[in-house]
Amino acid sequence: MITAKLLSRFGLSASALIVALLAIAILFPLANLALPPENPLHVPSHLLPLLGKYLCYAMLALALDLVWGYCGILSLGHGAFFALGGYAMGMYLMRQIGPRGVYADPILPDFMVFLNWQELPWFWYGFDQFWFACLMVLLVPGALAFVFGWFAFRSRVTGVYLSIITQALTYALLLAFFRNDMGFGGNNGLTDFKEILGFSLQADSTRAALFAASAIMLALTFALCRAITLSKLGKVMQALTNAENRVRFIGYRVEHVKLFAFTLSAMIAGIAGALYVPQVGIINPGEFAPANSIEVVIWTAVGGRGTLLGPIFGALLVNGGKSYFTAAFPEVWLFALGALFIAVTLFLPKGIVGLVTQLQERFAARKAAAKRQKQTAPPAKPALNPEAAE
């Protein structure tokens, strides 16, 4: 009964994705920890952080699709929310180094000792606690998105103007975090992490746990976004894409709907950034680069915006191709990425998932038409038996 309700509510493909992610969260760590390296099913230790990074990117693309695909808000600054969540987790990891740093200072991180900081800045207080860092992972990107959206949506800034403003926001944060006097490590960022929750980040078990956490969180955020888009609120969000003025005319507070979606999307991006940092081992201002946010748009477009499934597949596909082509053909990767985006825009406006959906609908329509034609065809007349006629 529960499975039937789940399938009817979320759809077969969505439920299959959730089940697949949960299975991956269990099977991949087991294949890494339980199987010997000579086993063909063994997952190498270096592969888990790479795949975990892809899952974090998929969560970021999912966050963008919630506002672009369902509200028509093309944000070119979602990399900023991703980076802010990463910095919040990075600050916690830096506080866990303690006297094991290069300068053996129990309170100040190494970069502060190097820059002759005399005391810990006030905004670093509390980051020695994991629960506080997790709270900031949600609150900092969410608060920034709420304040930004409050002014932008109340002023009815839409279209390309809103996209430019979001890109300006992430570029401003890029310049700010590059400054050494900001207290976030300057252009070097935060790195040399040792442990999380008392577990070494270099241990295979910790890497496996972080990978599993990324897969489970992606499944949970996908289920949350799916539930929202299928609700009455989701229908209003989709209406904004096509007829925002009409939605406003019939009495809905459009700015409130947009603000909710934009803030929730930023918080999901922050969670993705927080899971990303301990797996890659560094966070620096380069994550704020506008080009990173544009790449997220490409992932979403390639997979198919407005589908939730598409951005996940797009992020995994493009980043997997990026890892291969940058190693095999590093000089042509950017050209290939640009050509892919142009090809999708011209020939696959609904992305890969949209193409699959169109083919399924076309096949179902032909099958239904053939069935109707068979039902309406006149019955064949029985052949006369000459012997019976005599």
C-alpha angles and dihedrals in degrees: 000000000000091000091050092051091048093051093046092048102044103021129244097275094048093048090047090054092051092049091047092052092049090048091049090050088060105032101046096053090045090050088053100043104031103037122072118242092251091059111102090224093054114121110217117237093237091056097059096066090046093052090043089055090053090052090052090051089050090054090051091051089049090054091052092048090056091064102027101038097038105027102028092239108141102201116192092181106062089114086072093062090045091052094046091055088048093051091050090055091041091056090054091049091049091053089053092061093071115156092353090082126104092265094037093227110158094208112024121064116239095257091055091051090049091051092048097247109171100201141012113273116247094245090062092061114113096022091108085076120075095212091054092051091050089051091052090048087065102032102046098053090035094051093047091049091047094051093043093046094045092061097035098048095040088053089050094236106170144157122016092351092062091046091053092049092051090050090049089052094056091044091053090052089048091057092044096051091048089067115097092213092062090079098235101104099272117234092343093058122191121323146131092080117182111187147349122217088350095305121116114248090216094059117104091227091056092049090049091050092050091049091050091048090052093051093046093047091049089052092049095047091046090052090048094050091045092052091049095048092049093050128085089264089055091053090054090048091053091048089058090064094061107024114014094158092051091051089051091047094056091056110269119137096236094185091056093051092049092046092053093049094044094049094046090047091053091051091052089050089051091054089051090052092048092054091044098057102061090047097052095033100226144064122190138160090271088082088069092058111128089228089066091056091049089053089056088056089053092051090051094046094047093051095040125268120235092034105083087210093064099060091051093052091041093053093048093045098046096043092046089052090046092055091050100042096043087058098039101032108011095165095058102040097096091047090050091050092050092047090050092053092048092048092050092047093051103036106018107036090163095046130232095310090048090053092051090049092050092050091049092050092048092050091047091049092051091047092050091047091051090049092050091048090052092050095049096044113110115252116260115257114245115248116251116249108224092206092053090049091056 
